[in-house]
Amino acid sequence: MKVGILSGGGDAPGINAVIRAVVRKAIDRYGYEVIGIKDGWRGLLEGEVVSLDRDAVSGILPRGGSILGTSRTNPFKREGGPELILGNIRKLGIDALIAIGGDDTLGVAQKLYEMGLPCVGVPKTIDNDLACTDYTFGFNTAVSIATEALDRVHTTAEAHHRAMIIEVMGRHAGWIALEAGLAGGADCILIPEIAFDIEEICGYIKRRKMRGKNFSIVVVAEGAKPKGGEEVVYGTGVDEFGHVRLGGIGYFLGKEIERRTGLETRVVVLGHVQRGGSPTAFDRILATRLGIAAIDLVKEGKFGRMVALRGNEIVSVLLKEAVGKPKLVDPRLYEMASVFFG
Ligand code: F6P
């Protein structure tokens, strides 16, 4: 049995832990051969692969990024792309494919599965917005980094009597903003799911000022938008999955808050710092468990499925149920967090 593995979409700390787990169990327990595909679906379109043995995955558990590389290539946007992929799978002698990805990558995996490709999905995104799994690996690391940033920004905000805006990732879902905001004691959290009212935010800041708190911390997800307004985009154009490049909502807020409250304001955009570097212990373990479960699904011949975390159990769900509808922040959680606003 020859198993292919790829990582697609934005990277997330823990991809290498998945690859290592798949390779170790595939070779040591099942006697399979594992082929790594370079840069997500691009590698399958162009037939760029590498053989993965025990040596190839030695020492990669704590490493961020992906030893295979990643891309946002969408084969369904290329003339004859899906057929080319199925042809290359046959040529390479790949019997089963493990795709590590978020909604876009796994959406492609589902479509190729429907065209006959034996495929298993592993959920990955720092945004934690994939349906049917409680957590995706990478998210815990991103929240830890954002929380540390909040702690650091707190002390300088207090010393300078400033408002500080921290812009974090989160295109459709505000999970990172919500959890980092809760853990870091933010005075206001803004998420894509709930349009914000700038006057209300300024009201929190003024209320704190009246109580003698001459500084405030606001966490905003990149996809957050004002009531009746639009997301702030960084440049024009979309990627092959139709996503605009977000970024800049923090600066919009910073200017408005300074103008309306008179409090000097600074903005920090965390950006890809949240995605780079070593995974937390939680993400290493989750990624390892998901990798082991993925190769087990291959062994059992259960294709068209995605491994997932439910409570503390690793289960599997239908890929088609996991893709196409992002897992958004529960309004009750946001309501709970709002107790600490202002
Ligand atoms: O992978 C999801 C994500 O981290 C989003 O939160 C963010 O909008 C996007 O990736 C950024 O992607 P890129 O690496 O293409 O700038």
Boltz pocket constraint, residues with backbone or C-beta under 6 A from the ligand:
constraints:
  - pocket:
      binder: B
      contacts: [[A, 9], [A, 10], [A, 11], [A, 125], [A, 126], [A, 127], [A, 169], [A, 170], [A, 171], [A, 222], [A, 244], [A, 246], [A, 275]]
      max_distance: 6.0
